[in-house]
Amino acid sequence: MKTIKYILFLTLAIFAFGCSTSTTLKSFEQAQEGNYKISYSFSASKSALESATKAALLDRGWSVISDNGGVMKASLDSHGVSGRLLITCVDNSVCFDSTGSTSDGKPIVPIRWIDMLKKSIAKNLKI
């Protein structure tokens, strides 16, 4: 019985590490290709998206550097990754531009961080 538990634990650990590694590789590949923009669609007005996005940034530990009527600049530095986002909110859509984000001095698109922001925005909109 213990052997089965150990095998199951190792399988889950390897799976978790594999997912994390593939996301990181994809993040570097996207930056290398110059694809820094990620957009998400929501059924919400511009003002609702602005409020939900700003709340998501603050909930996730981002520093909001500026907030100029639908365009926000935010930053987060954690575990060797320096995330920089220019976020544009319009009716039914939020666009994240991560130009300037780096990891160990190399350009990166922090996909996981942006996905977590998307989830928090949806939660704040109660979707």
C-alpha positions in Angstrom: 0.0 0.0 0.0 2.8 2.4 0.8 4.5 1.7 -2.5 1.3 2.7 -4.4 1.2 5.9 -2.4 4.8 6.7 -3.2 4.3 6.0 -6.9 1.2 8.2 -6.9 3.0 11.0 -5.1 6.0 10.8 -7.5 3.7 10.8 -10.6 1.9 13.9 -9.3 5.1 15.7 -8.5 6.6 15.0 -12.0 3.3 16.1 -13.6 3.3 19.4 -11.6 6.9 20.1 -12.5 6.3 19.3 -16.1 3.4 21.7 -16.4 5.4 24.5 -14.7 8.4 23.9 -17.0 6.3 23.9 -20.2 4.6 27.1 -19.2 8.0 28.8 -18.5 9.3 27.6 -21.9 6.2 28.9 -23.6 6.7 32.3 -21.8 10.3 32.6 -23.1 9.3 31.4 -26.6 6.5 34.0 -26.9 8.8 36.8 -25.9 11.5 35.6 -28.4 8.9 35.7 -31.1 7.8 39.2 -30.0 4.3 38.2 -29.0 3.9 40.3 -25.8 0.2 40.9 -26.0 -2.5 38.7 -24.6 -6.2 39.6 -24.7 -9.2 38.2 -22.9 -12.9 38.8 -23.6 -15.4 39.4 -20.9 -19.1 40.4 -21.0 -18.7 43.6 -19.1 -18.5 47.4 -19.7 -15.2 49.3 -19.8 -15.8 50.8 -16.3 -16.6 47.4 -14.8 -13.5 45.9 -16.4 -11.3 48.7 -15.1 -12.5 48.2 -11.5 -12.2 44.4 -11.7 -8.8 44.6 -13.2 -7.4 47.1 -10.7 -8.8 45.0 -7.8 -7.3 41.9 -9.4 -3.9 43.6 -9.7 -3.9 44.7 -6.0 -5.2 41.3 -4.8 -2.3 39.6 -6.6 0.4 41.9 -5.2 1.0 44.0 -8.3 1.9 47.7 -7.9 -0.3 49.9 -10.0 2.1 52.6 -11.3 -0.5 54.6 -13.3 -4.2 54.5 -14.1 -5.2 56.7 -16.9 -8.8 56.1 -18.1 -8.7 52.5 -19.3 -4.9 52.2 -19.5 -3.0 50.9 -16.5 0.7 50.3 -15.9 1.6 47.7 -13.3 4.7 45.9 -12.1 5.6 42.9 -9.9 9.0 41.6 -9.0 9.1 38.0 -7.6 11.5 35.1 -7.7 13.8 36.6 -10.3 11.0 37.6 -12.6 10.3 41.3 -13.2 6.8 41.7 -14.6 5.8 44.8 -16.4 2.3 45.2 -17.8 0.5 47.8 -19.8 -3.2 46.9 -19.5 -5.9 48.4 -21.8 -9.5 48.0 -20.9 -12.3 48.5 -23.5 -15.9 47.2 -23.5 -15.8 43.4 -23.3 -12.0 43.0 -23.5 -8.8 43.4 -21.5 -5.4 43.4 -23.3 -2.2 42.8 -21.4 1.1 44.0 -23.0 4.1 42.5 -21.2 6.8 44.3 -23.1 9.7 44.9 -20.7 9.1 41.9 -18.5 12.3 39.9 -17.8 13.5 36.7 -16.1 17.2 36.6 -15.2 17.8 39.3 -17.8 15.9 37.6 -20.6 12.6 38.8 -22.1 9.6 36.8 -20.9 5.8 36.9 -21.2 4.7 36.0 -17.6 1.8 33.8 -18.9 1.0 32.2 -15.5 0.8 35.6 -13.8 -1.5 37.0 -16.6 -3.7 33.9 -16.4 -4.0 34.4 -12.6 -5.0 38.0 -13.2 -7.7 36.8 -15.7 -9.1 34.4 -13.1 -9.2 37.2 -10.5 -10.9 39.6 -13.0 -13.6 37.0 -13.7 -14.1 36.4 -10.0 -14.4 40.2 -9.4 -16.9 40.4 -12.2 -18.7 37.3 -10.7 -18.6 35.4 -14.0 
